[in-house]
Amino acid sequence: MATPRVSIQTADFDLGAEVSALRATDPGVGAVASFVGTVRDRNDGLGVSAMELEHYPGMTEKAIEAMIDEALRRFDIRAARVIHRVGPLAPLDQIVLVVVTSAHRGSAFQACEFLMDYLKTQAPFWKKEHTPQGARWVDARVSDDAALERWGIAAGNAGPAA
């Protein structure tokens, strides 16, 4: 059975196992680029003791599938895999994995960065941080919207800079 391109899950993931599975049957792969995002213990100057991630089941997977299709159209890549965790997470926990394979490194790097820029701004996730001052929902950042705009996609999710 083929590995799915998108997984939304509460369980942790293994970078090495995911990379091996993505490239296992494709001898044309000459490059693998990956990104792993983790929970930090600080954000916007406040300590973060925990984070909760929520999503809209079905809609989230469909949106990320469409994003991978767009990456396949834009870049000379062979495959992509996105895993995003939901539920309660603690500092040091892994949140997101993006892995891209291609024949050459340039395309793999570009597509990996494109997919992460999209995930940060367009994927339907909601993030709540727990700080000493209480829980707070996290808004998109203007810098994340700007990163997506360089790919020709206007996000407009972020509020004004504080």
Secondary structure, DSSP 4 states (H G I P E B T S, - for coil): -PPPSEEEESS---HHHHHHHHHTT-TT--EEEEEEEE--SEETTEE-SEEEEEE-TTHHHHHHHHHHHHHHHHS-EEEEEEEEE-EEE-TT-EEEEEEEEESSHHHHHHHHHHHHHHHHHTS-EEEEEEETTEEEEPPPPHHHHHHHHTTT-----S----
